[in-house]
Amino acid sequence: MHDKKDNSKSHSFTQGLRPFAKSLPHGLKKLLKRGGYNFSNIVDNWVKMVGKDISNACYPNTIKMSKEMNNGTLVLNVIHGNELEIEYSKQEIIDKINAFFGYQCIKEVKLKIVQERKINNEKKTSNGVKKNFNNKLENINNEGLKKTLNKLIEAYNAKNN
């Protein structure tokens, strides 16, 4: 007789749909379990969440979440000289982030002092990159594409300056 293979325990699926958890890369699953989604949202919406004054003085470094994905600890890199302002704004930051998510995502904020913001180093080199883009744009034959890319570069520069 034939031996029947139990497909429910097998990790290789030859036909039909496979579970969504099996289709995610191994590293991404670990990151999502540790609160990577929340951290990504905080970084992406940092200026909207806390306002321009606080976002100019500090930026998120890491987040440590519990297994229930609540009561996390947010570690902020604070630019030297702004420590006192951010120390007094901790509760405001917690309230704004929790209001954004709609539940108590962050319970505590820790501060880490840094000398200067890392993003500023990228802005210093943007002029060289801009010249490089302009040189490459000259080589494009399609005028519509050239105009669209030019508008994209201008919008990007306006946002970052």
C-alpha positions in Angstrom: 0.0 0.0 0.0 0.9 3.6 -0.3 2.1 5.6 2.7 0.0 8.8 3.0 1.9 11.9 4.0 0.4 14.2 6.5 0.4 17.6 4.6 -0.6 19.6 7.7 2.8 19.2 9.3 4.8 19.6 6.1 6.7 22.8 5.4 6.7 22.4 1.7 3.4 23.2 0.0 3.2 21.9 -3.5 -0.3 23.0 -4.3 -2.9 25.4 -2.9 -2.3 28.3 -0.7 0.4 28.5 1.9 0.0 30.2 5.3 0.8 33.9 5.3 3.3 33.4 8.2 5.4 31.1 6.0 5.6 33.7 3.2 7.2 36.4 5.4 11.0 36.5 5.5 12.5 35.1 8.7 14.1 38.4 9.8 10.9 40.4 9.2 8.9 38.1 11.4 11.3 38.8 14.3 11.2 42.5 13.7 7.4 42.6 13.7 7.2 40.6 16.9 9.6 43.1 18.6 7.5 46.2 17.7 9.2 47.1 14.4 5.8 48.2 12.9 5.3 50.7 15.8 8.8 52.0 15.5 8.5 52.4 11.8 5.2 54.4 12.3 6.8 56.6 14.9 9.8 57.4 12.7 7.6 58.1 9.6 5.2 60.4 11.5 7.6 61.8 14.1 7.1 65.5 13.1 3.3 65.1 12.8 3.1 63.4 16.2 5.3 65.7 18.4 5.5 68.9 16.5 8.4 70.8 14.9 10.0 72.2 18.1 10.4 68.7 19.7 11.3 67.0 16.5 14.1 69.5 15.9 15.5 68.7 19.4 15.3 64.9 19.3 14.5 61.9 17.2 13.6 58.3 17.9 16.5 55.8 18.2 14.9 52.5 19.3 11.7 51.1 20.9 11.4 48.2 23.3 8.0 46.6 23.4 6.5 44.0 25.7 5.1 40.8 24.3 1.6 42.3 24.3 2.8 45.1 22.1 2.0 47.8 24.7 3.8 49.6 27.5 6.9 50.1 25.5 10.0 52.1 26.1 11.0 54.7 23.5 14.7 55.7 23.4 15.2 59.2 22.0 18.5 60.7 20.7 18.5 64.2 22.1 20.8 66.8 20.6 23.2 68.2 23.1 21.8 71.4 24.7 18.1 70.4 24.4 18.0 67.8 27.2 16.1 69.9 29.7 13.4 70.8 27.1 12.9 67.2 26.2 13.0 66.0 29.8 10.1 68.3 30.6 8.2 67.2 27.4 8.4 63.5 28.1 4.8 63.1 29.2 3.6 65.2 26.3 5.5 63.0 23.9 4.0 59.8 25.5 0.5 61.3 25.3 0.8 62.3 21.7 2.3 58.9 20.5 -0.4 57.0 22.4 -3.1 59.2 21.0 -1.7 58.5 17.5 -1.9 54.8 18.0 -5.1 54.8 20.0 -3.8 52.6 22.8 -1.0 52.8 25.4 1.9 51.9 23.1 4.6 53.9 25.0 4.8 53.9 28.8 8.3 55.4 29.2 10.7 57.6 27.3 14.5 57.4 27.9 16.9 60.0 26.6 20.3 59.4 25.0 22.4 62.5 24.4 24.1 62.9 21.0 26.4 65.7 19.8 24.5 66.5 16.5 21.7 65.1 14.4 22.9 62.5 11.9 20.5 63.7 9.2 22.4 67.0 9.1 25.4 65.2 7.6 23.3 64.0 4.7 22.0 67.5 4.0 25.6 68.8 3.7 26.3 66.3 0.8 23.0 67.0 -1.0 24.6 69.6 -3.3 27.0 67.1 -4.7 24.1 64.6 -5.2 22.0 67.4 -6.9 24.8 68.1 -9.4 25.1 64.4 -10.1 21.3 64.2 -10.7 21.4 67.2 -13.0 24.2 65.6 -15.1 22.2 62.4 -15.4 19.0 64.3 -16.3 20.8 65.9 -19.3 21.4 62.5 -20.8 17.6 61.6 -20.8 16.0 61.9 -24.2 12.3 61.8 -23.1 11.3 65.4 -22.3 8.2 64.4 -20.3 10.3 62.1 -18.1 13.0 64.8 -17.7 10.4 67.4 -16.5 8.8 64.9 -14.1 12.1 63.9 -12.6 13.1 67.6 -12.3 9.9 68.3 -10.3 10.6 65.3 -8.1 14.1 66.6 -7.3 12.8 70.1 -6.5 10.0 68.7 -4.2 12.6 66.5 -2.4 15.0 69.4 -1.9 12.2 71.7 -0.7 11.1 69.1 1.9 14.6 68.5 3.1 15.7 72.1 3.4 
